[in-house]
Amino acid sequence: MLIADGYDDAIIGQTTKELVVYNVAAIIEILMERDGMTEEEALEFFDFNIDGSYMGEQTPIFIFLDEE
């Protein structure tokens, strides 16, 4: 399984295909707290640098939970 370094607290599970699943809102919170980004900066960083990264068949899955 591939993981996104520095975002372990945002992991919410894994799929039956052994893909790691991340909560996007938790990643945004990590970026804001750890890196001092605004919410807009964190969303832009996530879109371009995390969600936009394809690492092959084992690329993690990033989701928004319904309650967010």
N, CA, C and O atoms as a Tripos MOL2 file, in Angstrom:
@<TRIPOS>MOLECULE
protein
  272   271    68     0     0
PROTEIN
NO_CHARGES

@<TRIPOS>ATOM
      1 N           0.8350   -1.1840    0.0000 N.3       1 MET1
      2 CA          0.0000    0.0000    0.0000 C.3       1 MET1
      3 C           0.8800    1.2470    0.0000 C.2       1 MET1
      4 O           1.8940    1.3130    0.6940 O.2       1 MET1
      5 N           0.4720    2.2160   -0.7820 N.am      2 LEU2
      6 CA          1.1540    3.5030   -0.7770 C.3       2 LEU2
      7 C           0.4390    4.4400    0.1820 C.2       2 LEU2
      8 O          -0.7870    4.4170    0.2880 O.2       2 LEU2
      9 N           1.2080    5.2590    0.8760 N.am      3 ILE3
     10 CA          0.6250    6.2420    1.7860 C.3       3 ILE3
     11 C           1.1420    7.6260    1.4300 C.2       3 ILE3
     12 O           2.2130    7.7730    0.8420 O.2       3 ILE3
     13 N           0.3630    8.6380    1.7960 N.am      4 ALA4
     14 CA          0.7700   10.0290    1.6250 C.3       4 ALA4
     15 C           1.5200   10.4280    2.8950 C.2       4 ALA4
     16 O           0.9230   10.4970    3.9700 O.2       4 ALA4
     17 N           2.8000   10.6860    2.7820 N.am      5 ASP5
     18 CA          3.6290   11.0080    3.9490 C.3       5 ASP5
     19 C           3.1070   12.2350    4.6930 C.2       5 ASP5
     20 O           2.8010   13.2630    4.0880 O.2       5 ASP5
     21 N           3.0130   12.1080    6.0040 N.am      6 GLY6
     22 CA          2.6340   13.2250    6.8540 C.3       6 GLY6
     23 C           1.1450   13.3680    7.0910 C.2       6 GLY6
     24 O           0.7130   14.3180    7.7430 O.2       6 GLY6
     25 N           0.3540   12.4450    6.5760 N.am      7 TYR7
     26 CA         -1.0980   12.5710    6.7020 C.3       7 TYR7
     27 C          -1.7370   11.3360    7.3390 C.2       7 TYR7
     28 O          -2.8980   11.0280    7.0670 O.2       7 TYR7
     29 N          -0.9880   10.6350    8.1790 N.am      8 ASP8
     30 CA         -1.4980    9.4210    8.8230 C.3       8 ASP8
     31 C          -2.7740    9.6800    9.6270 C.2       8 ASP8
     32 O          -3.6490    8.8170    9.6890 O.2       8 ASP8
     33 N          -2.8880   10.8580   10.2420 N.am      9 ASP9
     34 CA         -4.0700   11.1640   11.0450 C.3       9 ASP9
     35 C          -5.3280   11.3200   10.1990 C.2       9 ASP9
     36 O          -6.4330   11.3480   10.7410 O.2       9 ASP9
     37 N          -5.1810   11.4200    8.8910 N.am     10 ALA10
     38 CA         -6.3290   11.5760    7.9980 C.3      10 ALA10
     39 C          -6.7800   10.2400    7.3980 C.2      10 ALA10
     40 O          -7.7620   10.1940    6.6560 O.2      10 ALA10
     41 N          -6.0710    9.1620    7.7150 N.am     11 ILE11
     42 CA         -6.4510    7.8450    7.1870 C.3      11 ILE11
     43 C          -7.7340    7.3890    7.8860 C.2      11 ILE11
     44 O          -7.8410    7.4260    9.1110 O.2      11 ILE11
     45 N          -8.7080    6.9580    7.0710 N.am     12 ILE12
     46 CA         -9.9600    6.4730    7.6520 C.3      12 ILE12
     47 C         -10.2010    4.9980    7.3480 C.2      12 ILE12
     48 O         -11.1740    4.4210    7.8350 O.2      12 ILE12
     49 N          -9.3380    4.3850    6.5570 N.am     13 GLY13
     50 CA         -9.4890    2.9670    6.2800 C.3      13 GLY13
     51 C          -8.7460    2.5390    5.0360 C.2      13 GLY13
     52 O          -7.8660    3.2360    4.5300 O.2      13 GLY13
     53 N          -9.1340    1.3580    4.5590 N.am     14 GLN14
     54 CA         -8.5490    0.8430    3.3240 C.3      14 GLN14
     55 C          -9.6210    0.0780    2.5710 C.2      14 GLN14
     56 O         -10.6090   -0.3640    3.1560 O.2      14 GLN14
     57 N          -9.4210   -0.0750    1.2710 N.am     15 THR15
     58 CA        -10.3740   -0.7970    0.4430 C.3      15 THR15
     59 C         -10.0160   -2.2800    0.4140 C.2      15 THR15
     60 O          -8.9690   -2.6890    0.9170 O.2      15 THR15
     61 N         -10.8860   -3.0670   -0.1740 N.am     16 THR16
     62 CA        -10.6060   -4.4970   -0.3130 C.3      16 THR16
     63 C          -9.4560   -4.7380   -1.2740 C.2      16 THR16
     64 O          -8.8770   -5.8240   -1.2870 O.2      16 THR16
     65 N          -9.1220   -3.7440   -2.0750 N.am     17 LYS17
     66 CA         -7.9880   -3.8300   -3.0030 C.3      17 LYS17
     67 C          -6.7100   -3.3020   -2.3730 C.2      17 LYS17
     68 O          -5.7060   -3.0870   -3.0520 O.2      17 LYS17
     69 N          -6.7650   -3.0930   -1.0470 N.am     18 GLU18
     70 CA         -5.6240   -2.6020   -0.2670 C.3      18 GLU18
     71 C          -5.1490   -1.2180   -0.6970 C.2      18 GLU18
     72 O          -3.9490   -0.9650   -0.8010 O.2      18 GLU18
     73 N          -6.1090   -0.3250   -0.9460 N.am     19 LEU19
     74 CA         -5.8080    1.0760   -1.1950 C.3      19 LEU19
     75 C          -6.1410    1.8520    0.0760 C.2      19 LEU19
     76 O          -7.1890    1.6330    0.6840 O.2      19 LEU19
     77 N          -5.2590    2.7490    0.4710 N.am     20 VAL20
     78 CA         -5.4870    3.5660    1.6600 C.3      20 VAL20
     79 C          -6.5240    4.6410    1.3180 C.2      20 VAL20
     80 O          -6.4970    5.2190    0.2310 O.2      20 VAL20
     81 N          -7.4390    4.9010    2.2620 N.am     21 VAL21
     82 CA         -8.4880    5.8970    2.0690 C.3      21 VAL21
     83 C          -8.2730    7.0280    3.0720 C.2      21 VAL21
     84 O          -8.1200    6.7950    4.2720 O.2      21 VAL21
     85 N          -8.2660    8.2660    2.5500 N.am     22 TYR22
     86 CA         -8.0400    9.4570    3.3580 C.3      22 TYR22
     87 C          -9.2740   10.3480    3.3850 C.2      22 TYR22
     88 O         -10.0190   10.4230    2.4080 O.2      22 TYR22
     89 N          -9.4810   11.0210    4.5110 N.am     23 ASN23
     90 CA        -10.5170   12.0270    4.6710 C.3      23 ASN23
     91 C          -9.9200   13.3670    4.2270 C.2      23 ASN23
     92 O          -8.9750   13.8640    4.8400 O.2      23 ASN23
     93 N         -10.4720   13.9410    3.1670 N.am     24 VAL24
     94 CA         -9.9310   15.1880    2.6150 C.3      24 VAL24
     95 C          -9.9960   16.3140    3.6360 C.2      24 VAL24
     96 O          -9.0430   17.0840    3.7600 O.2      24 VAL24
     97 N         -11.0900   16.4250    4.3640 N.am     25 ALA25
     98 CA        -11.2150   17.5090    5.3530 C.3      25 ALA25
     99 C         -10.1130   17.4190    6.4050 C.2      25 ALA25
    100 O          -9.6050   18.4460    6.8560 O.2      25 ALA25
    101 N          -9.7450   16.2180    6.7950 N.am     26 ALA26
    102 CA         -8.6710   16.0510    7.7790 C.3      26 ALA26
    103 C          -7.3220   16.4670    7.1890 C.2      26 ALA26
    104 O          -6.4930   17.0490    7.8890 O.2      26 ALA26
    105 N          -7.1020   16.1750    5.9220 N.am     27 ILE27
    106 CA         -5.8610   16.6140    5.2620 C.3      27 ILE27
    107 C          -5.8020   18.1330    5.2200 C.2      27 ILE27
    108 O          -4.7540   18.7210    5.4860 O.2      27 ILE27
    109 N          -6.9190   18.7740    4.8870 N.am     28 ILE28
    110 CA         -6.9630   20.2440    4.8510 C.3      28 ILE28
    111 C          -6.6430   20.8110    6.2230 C.2      28 ILE28
    112 O          -5.8890   21.7770    6.3340 O.2      28 ILE28
    113 N          -7.2110   20.2170    7.2760 N.am     29 GLU29
    114 CA         -6.9300   20.6640    8.6400 C.3      29 GLU29
    115 C          -5.4450   20.5130    8.9830 C.2      29 GLU29
    116 O          -4.8570   21.4010    9.6010 O.2      29 GLU29
    117 N          -4.8530   19.4140    8.5910 N.am     30 ILE30
    118 CA         -3.4230   19.1860    8.8370 C.3      30 ILE30
    119 C          -2.6040   20.2680    8.1450 C.2      30 ILE30
    120 O          -1.6960   20.8380    8.7500 O.2      30 ILE30
    121 N          -2.9110   20.5540    6.8950 N.am     31 LEU31
    122 CA         -2.1720   21.5840    6.1610 C.3      31 LEU31
    123 C          -2.3110   22.9570    6.8130 C.2      31 LEU31
    124 O          -1.3500   23.7250    6.8690 O.2      31 LEU31
    125 N          -3.5000   23.2590    7.2980 N.am     32 MET32
    126 CA         -3.7230   24.5540    7.9290 C.3      32 MET32
    127 C          -2.9770   24.6500    9.2600 C.2      32 MET32
    128 O          -2.3390   25.6660    9.5390 O.2      32 MET32
    129 N          -3.0510   23.6100   10.0750 N.am     33 GLU33
    130 CA         -2.4060   23.6440   11.3930 C.3      33 GLU33
    131 C          -0.8950   23.4730   11.3060 C.2      33 GLU33
    132 O          -0.1430   24.2400   11.9060 O.2      33 GLU33
    133 N          -0.4580   22.4730   10.5650 N.am     34 ARG34
    134 CA          0.9680   22.1570   10.5080 C.3      34 ARG34
    135 C           1.7620   23.1600    9.6920 C.2      34 ARG34
    136 O           2.8650   23.5510   10.0720 O.2      34 ARG34
    137 N           1.1850   23.5760    8.5540 N.am     35 ASP35
    138 CA          1.9240   24.4220    7.6220 C.3      35 ASP35
    139 C           1.4790   25.8730    7.6160 C.2      35 ASP35
    140 O           2.0230   26.6860    6.8690 O.2      35 ASP35
    141 N           0.4980   26.2070    8.4400 N.am     36 GLY36
    142 CA          0.0570   27.5940    8.5540 C.3      36 GLY36
    143 C          -0.6490   28.1280    7.3180 C.2      36 GLY36
    144 O          -0.6430   29.3350    7.0770 O.2      36 GLY36
    145 N          -1.2520   27.2510    6.5370 N.am     37 MET37
    146 CA         -1.9570   27.6790    5.3350 C.3      37 MET37
    147 C          -3.3620   28.1520    5.6740 C.2      37 MET37
    148 O          -3.9590   27.7210    6.6610 O.2      37 MET37
    149 N          -3.8780   29.0460    4.8390 N.am     38 THR38
    150 CA         -5.2950   29.3790    4.9320 C.3      38 THR38
    151 C          -6.0710   28.2100    4.3440 C.2      38 THR38
    152 O          -5.4770   27.3240    3.7300 O.2      38 THR38
    153 N          -7.3830   28.1930    4.5210 N.am     39 GLU39
    154 CA         -8.1830   27.1140    3.9510 C.3      39 GLU39
    155 C          -8.0720   27.1000    2.4210 C.2      39 GLU39
    156 O          -7.9760   26.0360    1.8100 O.2      39 GLU39
    157 N          -8.0840   28.2730    1.8200 N.am     40 GLU40
    158 CA         -7.9630   28.3630    0.3580 C.3      40 GLU40
    159 C          -6.6110   27.8270   -0.1140 C.2      40 GLU40
    160 O          -6.5470   27.0790   -1.0900 O.2      40 GLU40
    161 N          -5.5450   28.1990    0.5640 N.am     41 GLU41
    162 CA         -4.2090   27.7030    0.2110 C.3      41 GLU41
    163 C          -4.1260   26.1900    0.3760 C.2      41 GLU41
    164 O          -3.5530   25.4950   -0.4630 O.2      41 GLU41
    165 N          -4.7060   25.6840    1.4690 N.am     42 ALA42
    166 CA         -4.6700   24.2510    1.7300 C.3      42 ALA42
    167 C          -5.4440   23.4760    0.6660 C.2      42 ALA42
    168 O          -4.9910   22.4220    0.2220 O.2      42 ALA42
    169 N          -6.5980   23.9810    0.2560 N.am     43 LEU43
    170 CA         -7.3820   23.3300   -0.7980 C.3      43 LEU43
    171 C          -6.6300   23.3170   -2.1200 C.2      43 LEU43
    172 O          -6.6150   22.3100   -2.8280 O.2      43 LEU43
    173 N          -6.0070   24.4450   -2.4490 N.am     44 GLU44
    174 CA         -5.2380   24.5180   -3.6880 C.3      44 GLU44
    175 C          -4.0460   23.5590   -3.6440 C.2      44 GLU44
    176 O          -3.7700   22.8570   -4.6160 O.2      44 GLU44
    177 N          -3.3470   23.5360   -2.5150 N.am     45 PHE45
    178 CA         -2.2100   22.6300   -2.3630 C.3      45 PHE45
    179 C          -2.6670   21.1820   -2.4870 C.2      45 PHE45
    180 O          -2.0380   20.3840   -3.1830 O.2      45 PHE45
    181 N          -3.7660   20.8450   -1.8090 N.am     46 PHE46
    182 CA         -4.2910   19.4950   -1.8850 C.3      46 PHE46
    183 C          -4.6340   19.1190   -3.3250 C.2      46 PHE46
    184 O          -4.2260   18.0630   -3.8070 O.2      46 PHE46
    185 N          -5.3800   19.9790   -4.0060 N.am     47 ASP47
    186 CA         -5.7930   19.6830   -5.3830 C.3      47 ASP47
    187 C          -4.6030   19.4210   -6.2940 C.2      47 ASP47
    188 O          -4.6070   18.4600   -7.0620 O.2      47 ASP47
    189 N          -3.5990   20.2590   -6.2140 N.am     48 PHE48
    190 CA         -2.4730   20.1730   -7.1440 C.3      48 PHE48
    191 C          -1.4340   19.1310   -6.7340 C.2      48 PHE48
    192 O          -0.9630   18.3600   -7.5700 O.2      48 PHE48
    193 N          -1.0790   19.1080   -5.4520 N.am     49 ASN49
    194 CA          0.0560   18.2870   -5.0120 C.3      49 ASN49
    195 C          -0.2990   16.9170   -4.4450 C.2      49 ASN49
    196 O           0.5440   16.0210   -4.4240 O.2      49 ASN49
    197 N          -1.5160   16.7470   -3.9920 N.am     50 ILE50
    198 CA         -1.8820   15.4730   -3.3740 C.3      50 ILE50
    199 C          -2.8840   14.7370   -4.2490 C.2      50 ILE50
    200 O          -2.5960   13.6480   -4.7480 O.2      50 ILE50
    201 N          -4.0540   15.3250   -4.4360 N.am     51 ASP51
    202 CA         -5.0870   14.6620   -5.2340 C.3      51 ASP51
    203 C          -4.6630   14.5340   -6.6970 C.2      51 ASP51
    204 O          -5.0620   13.5860   -7.3740 O.2      51 ASP51
    205 N          -3.8760   15.4580   -7.1790 N.am     52 GLY52
    206 CA         -3.4330   15.4350   -8.5630 C.3      52 GLY52
    207 C          -2.2490   14.5250   -8.8360 C.2      52 GLY52
    208 O          -1.7770   14.4390   -9.9690 O.2      52 GLY52
    209 N          -1.7640   13.8430   -7.8020 N.am     53 SER53
    210 CA         -0.6180   12.9470   -7.9660 C.3      53 SER53
    211 C          -1.0920   11.5270   -8.2430 C.2      53 SER53
    212 O          -1.8250   10.9430   -7.4450 O.2      53 SER53
    213 N          -0.6780   10.9850   -9.3590 N.am     54 TYR54
    214 CA         -1.0020    9.5970   -9.6810 C.3      54 TYR54
    215 C           0.2470    8.7660   -9.4680 C.2      54 TYR54
    216 O           1.2950    9.0530  -10.0460 O.2      54 TYR54
    217 N           0.1390    7.7340   -8.6390 N.am     55 MET55
    218 CA          1.2880    6.9060   -8.2970 C.3      55 MET55
    219 C           1.0780    5.4640   -8.7350 C.2      55 MET55
    220 O           1.6200    4.5380   -8.1320 O.2      55 MET55
    221 N           0.3010    5.2840   -9.7690 N.am     56 GLY56
    222 CA          0.0420    3.9400  -10.2570 C.3      56 GLY56
    223 C          -1.2050    3.3400   -9.6290 C.2      56 GLY56
    224 O          -2.0230    4.0410   -9.0330 O.2      56 GLY56
    225 N          -1.3290    2.0360   -9.7760 N.am     57 GLU57
    226 CA         -2.5240    1.3310   -9.3130 C.3      57 GLU57
    227 C          -2.7340    1.3990   -7.8010 C.2      57 GLU57
    228 O          -3.8540    1.2010   -7.3310 O.2      57 GLU57
    229 N          -1.7040    1.6700   -7.0500 N.am     58 GLN58
    230 CA         -1.8100    1.7270   -5.5930 C.3      58 GLN58
    231 C          -2.0190    3.1500   -5.0650 C.2      58 GLN58
    232 O          -1.8790    3.3910   -3.8660 O.2      58 GLN58
    233 N          -2.3560    4.0990   -5.9630 N.am     59 THR59
    234 CA         -2.6070    5.4720   -5.5440 C.3      59 THR59
    235 C          -3.7080    5.4930   -4.4940 C.2      59 THR59
    236 O          -4.7580    4.8830   -4.6980 O.2      59 THR59
    237 N          -3.4950    6.1820   -3.3710 N.am     60 PRO60
    238 CA         -4.5280    6.2630   -2.3350 C.3      60 PRO60
    239 C          -5.8060    6.9230   -2.8590 C.2      60 PRO60
    240 O          -5.8080    7.5860   -3.8970 O.2      60 PRO60
    241 N          -6.8860    6.7220   -2.1120 N.am     61 ILE61
    242 CA         -8.1790    7.3140   -2.4370 C.3      61 ILE61
    243 C          -8.4520    8.4330   -1.4400 C.2      61 ILE61
    244 O          -8.2380    8.2690   -0.2390 O.2      61 ILE61
    245 N          -8.9280    9.5780   -1.9480 N.am     62 PHE62
    246 CA         -9.2280   10.7400   -1.1160 C.3      62 PHE62
    247 C         -10.7080   11.0330   -1.2310 C.2      62 PHE62
    248 O         -11.2260   11.2220   -2.3320 O.2      62 PHE62
    249 N         -11.4080   11.0720   -0.0730 N.am     63 ILE63
    250 CA        -12.8580   11.2750   -0.1010 C.3      63 ILE63
    251 C         -13.2840   12.3610    0.8780 C.2      63 ILE63
    252 O         -12.5990   12.6560    1.8570 O.2      63 ILE63
    253 N         -14.4460   12.9450    0.5740 N.am     64 PHE64
    254 CA        -15.1320   13.8310    1.5070 C.3      64 PHE64
    255 C         -16.1990   12.9990    2.1910 C.2      64 PHE64
    256 O         -16.9710   12.3090    1.5240 O.2      64 PHE64
    257 N         -16.2530   13.0550    3.5120 N.am     65 LEU65
    258 CA        -17.2860   12.3420    4.2540 C.3      65 LEU65
    259 C         -18.5980   13.1140    4.1540 C.2      65 LEU65
    260 O         -18.5750   14.3410    4.0670 O.2      65 LEU65
    261 N         -19.7260   12.4360    4.1630 N.am     66 ASP66
    262 CA        -21.0340   13.0610    3.9880 C.3      66 ASP66
    263 C         -21.3300   14.1680    4.9950 C.2      66 ASP66
    264 O         -21.9640   15.1660    4.6520 O.2      66 ASP66
    265 N         -20.8820   14.0010    6.2130 N.am     67 GLU67
    266 CA        -21.2260   14.9830    7.2400 C.3      67 GLU67
    267 C         -20.4200   16.2660    7.1470 C.2      67 GLU67
    268 O         -20.6030   17.1670    7.9650 O.2      67 GLU67
    269 N         -19.5380   16.3650    6.1740 N.am     68 GLU68
    270 CA        -18.6770   17.5550    6.0660 C.3      68 GLU68
    271 C         -19.1560   18.4910    5.0040 C.2      68 GLU68
    272 O         -18.5470   19.5380    4.7830 O.2      68 GLU68
@<TRIPOS>BOND
     1     1     2 1
     2     2     3 1
     3     3     4 2
     4     3     5 am
     5     5     6 1
     6     6     7 1
     7     7     8 2
     8     7     9 am
     9     9    10 1
    10    10    11 1
    11    11    12 2
    12    11    13 am
    13    13    14 1
    14    14    15 1
    15    15    16 2
    16    15    17 am
    17    17    18 1
    18    18    19 1
    19    19    20 2
    20    19    21 am
    21    21    22 1
    22    22    23 1
    23    23    24 2
    24    23    25 am
    25    25    26 1
    26    26    27 1
    27    27    28 2
    28    27    29 am
    29    29    30 1
    30    30    31 1
    31    31    32 2
    32    31    33 am
    33    33    34 1
    34    34    35 1
    35    35    36 2
    36    35    37 am
    37    37    38 1
    38    38    39 1
    39    39    40 2
    40    39    41 am
    41    41    42 1
    42    42    43 1
    43    43    44 2
    44    43    45 am
    45    45    46 1
    46    46    47 1
    47    47    48 2
    48    47    49 am
    49    49    50 1
    50    50    51 1
    51    51    52 2
    52    51    53 am
    53    53    54 1
    54    54    55 1
    55    55    56 2
    56    55    57 am
    57    57    58 1
    58    58    59 1
    59    59    60 2
    60    59    61 am
    61    61    62 1
    62    62    63 1
    63    63    64 2
    64    63    65 am
    65    65    66 1
    66    66    67 1
    67    67    68 2
    68    67    69 am
    69    69    70 1
    70    70    71 1
    71    71    72 2
    72    71    73 am
    73    73    74 1
    74    74    75 1
    75    75    76 2
    76    75    77 am
    77    77    78 1
    78    78    79 1
    79    79    80 2
    80    79    81 am
    81    81    82 1
    82    82    83 1
    83    83    84 2
    84    83    85 am
    85    85    86 1
    86    86    87 1
    87    87    88 2
    88    87    89 am
    89    89    90 1
    90    90    91 1
    91    91    92 2
    92    91    93 am
    93    93    94 1
    94    94    95 1
    95    95    96 2
    96    95    97 am
    97    97    98 1
    98    98    99 1
    99    99   100 2
   100    99   101 am
   101   101   102 1
   102   102   103 1
   103   103   104 2
   104   103   105 am
   105   105   106 1
   106   106   107 1
   107   107   108 2
   108   107   109 am
   109   109   110 1
   110   110   111 1
   111   111   112 2
   112   111   113 am
   113   113   114 1
   114   114   115 1
   115   115   116 2
   116   115   117 am
   117   117   118 1
   118   118   119 1
   119   119   120 2
   120   119   121 am
   121   121   122 1
   122   122   123 1
   123   123   124 2
   124   123   125 am
   125   125   126 1
   126   126   127 1
   127   127   128 2
   128   127   129 am
   129   129   130 1
   130   130   131 1
   131   131   132 2
   132   131   133 am
   133   133   134 1
   134   134   135 1
   135   135   136 2
   136   135   137 am
   137   137   138 1
   138   138   139 1
   139   139   140 2
   140   139   141 am
   141   141   142 1
   142   142   143 1
   143   143   144 2
   144   143   145 am
   145   145   146 1
   146   146   147 1
   147   147   148 2
   148   147   149 am
   149   149   150 1
   150   150   151 1
   151   151   152 2
   152   151   153 am
   153   153   154 1
   154   154   155 1
   155   155   156 2
   156   155   157 am
   157   157   158 1
   158   158   159 1
   159   159   160 2
   160   159   161 am
   161   161   162 1
   162   162   163 1
   163   163   164 2
   164   163   165 am
   165   165   166 1
   166   166   167 1
   167   167   168 2
   168   167   169 am
   169   169   170 1
   170   170   171 1
   171   171   172 2
   172   171   173 am
   173   173   174 1
   174   174   175 1
   175   175   176 2
   176   175   177 am
   177   177   178 1
   178   178   179 1
   179   179   180 2
   180   179   181 am
   181   181   182 1
   182   182   183 1
   183   183   184 2
   184   183   185 am
   185   185   186 1
   186   186   187 1
   187   187   188 2
   188   187   189 am
   189   189   190 1
   190   190   191 1
   191   191   192 2
   192   191   193 am
   193   193   194 1
   194   194   195 1
   195   195   196 2
   196   195   197 am
   197   197   198 1
   198   198   199 1
   199   199   200 2
   200   199   201 am
   201   201   202 1
   202   202   203 1
   203   203   204 2
   204   203   205 am
   205   205   206 1
   206   206   207 1
   207   207   208 2
   208   207   209 am
   209   209   210 1
   210   210   211 1
   211   211   212 2
   212   211   213 am
   213   213   214 1
   214   214   215 1
   215   215   216 2
   216   215   217 am
   217   217   218 1
   218   218   219 1
   219   219   220 2
   220   219   221 am
   221   221   222 1
   222   222   223 1
   223   223   224 2
   224   223   225 am
   225   225   226 1
   226   226   227 1
   227   227   228 2
   228   227   229 am
   229   229   230 1
   230   230   231 1
   231   231   232 2
   232   231   233 am
   233   233   234 1
   234   234   235 1
   235   235   236 2
   236   235   237 am
   237   237   238 1
   238   238   239 1
   239   239   240 2
   240   239   241 am
   241   241   242 1
   242   242   243 1
   243   243   244 2
   244   243   245 am
   245   245   246 1
   246   246   247 1
   247   247   248 2
   248   247   249 am
   249   249   250 1
   250   250   251 1
   251   251   252 2
   252   251   253 am
   253   253   254 1
   254   254   255 1
   255   255   256 2
   256   255   257 am
   257   257   258 1
   258   258   259 1
   259   259   260 2
   260   259   261 am
   261   261   262 1
   262   262   263 1
   263   263   264 2
   264   263   265 am
   265   265   266 1
   266   266   267 1
   267   267   268 2
   268   267   269 am
   269   269   270 1
   270   270   271 1
   271   271   272 2
@<TRIPOS>SUBSTRUCTURE
     1 MET1         2 RESIDUE 1 A MET
     2 LEU2         6 RESIDUE 1 A LEU
     3 ILE3        10 RESIDUE 1 A ILE
     4 ALA4        14 RESIDUE 1 A ALA
     5 ASP5        18 RESIDUE 1 A ASP
     6 GLY6        22 RESIDUE 1 A GLY
     7 TYR7        26 RESIDUE 1 A TYR
     8 ASP8        30 RESIDUE 1 A ASP
     9 ASP9        34 RESIDUE 1 A ASP
    10 ALA10       38 RESIDUE 1 A ALA
    11 ILE11       42 RESIDUE 1 A ILE
    12 ILE12       46 RESIDUE 1 A ILE
    13 GLY13       50 RESIDUE 1 A GLY
    14 GLN14       54 RESIDUE 1 A GLN
    15 THR15       58 RESIDUE 1 A THR
    16 THR16       62 RESIDUE 1 A THR
    17 LYS17       66 RESIDUE 1 A LYS
    18 GLU18       70 RESIDUE 1 A GLU
    19 LEU19       74 RESIDUE 1 A LEU
    20 VAL20       78 RESIDUE 1 A VAL
    21 VAL21       82 RESIDUE 1 A VAL
    22 TYR22       86 RESIDUE 1 A TYR
    23 ASN23       90 RESIDUE 1 A ASN
    24 VAL24       94 RESIDUE 1 A VAL
    25 ALA25       98 RESIDUE 1 A ALA
    26 ALA26      102 RESIDUE 1 A ALA
    27 ILE27      106 RESIDUE 1 A ILE
    28 ILE28      110 RESIDUE 1 A ILE
    29 GLU29      114 RESIDUE 1 A GLU
    30 ILE30      118 RESIDUE 1 A ILE
    31 LEU31      122 RESIDUE 1 A LEU
    32 MET32      126 RESIDUE 1 A MET
    33 GLU33      130 RESIDUE 1 A GLU
    34 ARG34      134 RESIDUE 1 A ARG
    35 ASP35      138 RESIDUE 1 A ASP
    36 GLY36      142 RESIDUE 1 A GLY
    37 MET37      146 RESIDUE 1 A MET
    38 THR38      150 RESIDUE 1 A THR
    39 GLU39      154 RESIDUE 1 A GLU
    40 GLU40      158 RESIDUE 1 A GLU
    41 GLU41      162 RESIDUE 1 A GLU
    42 ALA42      166 RESIDUE 1 A ALA
    43 LEU43      170 RESIDUE 1 A LEU
    44 GLU44      174 RESIDUE 1 A GLU
    45 PHE45      178 RESIDUE 1 A PHE
    46 PHE46      182 RESIDUE 1 A PHE
    47 ASP47      186 RESIDUE 1 A ASP
    48 PHE48      190 RESIDUE 1 A PHE
    49 ASN49      194 RESIDUE 1 A ASN
    50 ILE50      198 RESIDUE 1 A ILE
    51 ASP51      202 RESIDUE 1 A ASP
    52 GLY52      206 RESIDUE 1 A GLY
    53 SER53      210 RESIDUE 1 A SER
    54 TYR54      214 RESIDUE 1 A TYR
    55 MET55      218 RESIDUE 1 A MET
    56 GLY56      222 RESIDUE 1 A GLY
    57 GLU57      226 RESIDUE 1 A GLU
    58 GLN58      230 RESIDUE 1 A GLN
    59 THR59      234 RESIDUE 1 A THR
    60 PRO60      238 RESIDUE 1 A PRO
    61 ILE61      242 RESIDUE 1 A ILE
    62 PHE62      246 RESIDUE 1 A PHE
    63 ILE63      250 RESIDUE 1 A ILE
    64 PHE64      254 RESIDUE 1 A PHE
    65 LEU65      258 RESIDUE 1 A LEU
    66 ASP66      262 RESIDUE 1 A ASP
    67 GLU67      266 RESIDUE 1 A GLU
    68 GLU68      270 RESIDUE 1 A GLU
